[in-house]
Amino acid sequence: MRILVACEFSGIVRDAFAKRGHDAWSCDLLDTERPGQHIKGDVLDILDDGWDMMVAHPPCTHLAVSGARWFKHRQKEQAEALKFVRTLLNADIQRIALENPVSVISTRIRKPDQIIQPWMFGHGETKATCLWLKNLPKLIPTNVVNGRDNRVHREPPSKNRWKNRSRTYTGIAEAMAEQWGGKIDQNKLNESRII
């Protein structure tokens, strides 16, 4: 499959699909942190390039409820972020997964199809991650572990704090690639939804 991993600079999700033989590409305004197939640029310019699946990680700066205290001062930025999310969700791509933390997407667009945690996929940490799915099944936990460390929330201030908080856990990326990159069980699909 041709897989687009939108708004990913880390290459973690891209590499999980690529190692299973998929033609996986990451796209971000930033350079990739890992060597691999990467398009540096605006993902909107390549949405119509014949992708079979997209896993999208739109920036959460103006969406995540953790920043709610700033919402009233950044209404224009939030409206633009929501428009971007709608564009990604409505892309002409057969299978779409969009991930974001708990955010206004739930109230302004629609509720997520699933909320997952790193501890469900081998990482003893918490970081509620919402998934909005189109023609993809919900992820099944692969390795439930003990530990509920809130490391991401406690990330100390630094110039790379936002990067460190935004990287996908490898266990989640591996589950995406394994469960969505193989044969899809048609009985477990979430219906296509137009926003």
TALIN-V719949 format. One record per run of one state. SS is the DSSP state (2 for helix, 1 for strand, 0 for the rest). FROM is the first residue (numbers start at 1). TO is the last residue. If there is no record, write none. Layout:
ss->SS from->FROM to->TO
ss->SS from->FROM to->TO
This chain:
ss->0 from->1 to->1
ss->1 from->2 to->6
ss->0 from->7 to->11
ss->2 from->12 to->18
ss->0 from->19 to->22
ss->1 from->23 to->28
ss->0 from->29 to->37
ss->1 from->38 to->40
ss->0 from->41 to->42
ss->2 from->43 to->45
ss->0 from->46 to->52
ss->1 from->53 to->56
ss->0 from->57 to->63
ss->1 from->64 to->64
ss->2 from->65 to->73
ss->0 from->74 to->74
ss->2 from->75 to->89
ss->0 from->90 to->94
ss->1 from->95 to->101
ss->0 from->102 to->102
ss->1 from->103 to->103
ss->0 from->104 to->104
ss->2 from->105 to->108
ss->0 from->109 to->113
ss->1 from->114 to->116
ss->0 from->117 to->117
ss->2 from->118 to->120
ss->1 from->121 to->121
ss->0 from->122 to->124
ss->1 from->125 to->125
ss->0 from->126 to->128
ss->1 from->129 to->134
ss->0 from->135 to->142
ss->1 from->143 to->143
ss->0 from->144 to->148
ss->1 from->149 to->149
ss->0 from->150 to->160
ss->2 from->161 to->166
ss->0 from->167 to->169
ss->2 from->170 to->180
ss->0 from->181 to->185
ss->2 from->186 to->188
ss->0 from->189 to->195
